């Protein structure tokens, strides 16, 4: 399934605001579907959760992922069980070395390696399982950064409430103070030029980019100029 | 130095995802933290405004470190 940018953007927004159980499954499928599109070498993906009595796959990209997950649940071992149960990243670079049963289960597929990453809170005992065609695809960098973000997004969706705690701290307070100046400048610009506040933000951003100054500098100069008139 | 993309700039900045989002918020951005990270990591494609607000947020951090706008903008005038 090819994921449309709009659906994906809405998935990240939904994860940040919290979702109902009805929305959750569709959004989780979107998260799963985007992994092979954005992480090189990954061919199948799934999401394992512990429901209190057993492991289960709550979303899978295809029947191969489902079958390999279920083999691991039945055997009570394997990367997806270890990641979800023990909360640790588990990488099997070569399935041929992972024991005969698992290797046999994957034999008729193109899967040759597996990475399972545990999901952070609020999703306890859950993991994102990435089945890949080669062993060298999980070498860190951008692909792993993407997996980490998609894992946090899935965790937020599974948790059913916003992923971020209420932001605080000196850096955030300073950011809010700068933001108030930007908002004031945008309101002034919008009123003065008869445009929307969004259009004013675009104009202020374009001005800051053009002159290579900070947004706060552009905003202050605008407010100063407006007061002088 | 050639201009950096958003991901390269983010890596160089050594900001945490939350710190990046706070800086983006400060320059007028309105997207949530997860969405901003998705733009930076190339999972979502930002429009010109989103790209420039994230680039601006990073560049203002770099200005404080004596680096002059290393992250590239979507700038139709250039």
Interface residues (C-beta under 8 A of the other chain):
Chain A: X5 X8 X9 X12 X13 X15 X16 X17 X34 X38 X142 X145 X146 X149 X150 X152 X153 X156 X163 X164 X167 X171 X172 X174 X175 X176 X178 X179 X182 X183 X186 X201 X202 X204 X205 X206 X208 X209 X210 X212 X214 X215
Chain B: X7 X18 X19 X22 X23 X25 X26 X27 X28 X31 X32 X33 X34 X35 X37 X38 X41 X42 X43 X44 X45 X49 X52 X53 X56 X60 X63 X68 X69 X73 X75 X77
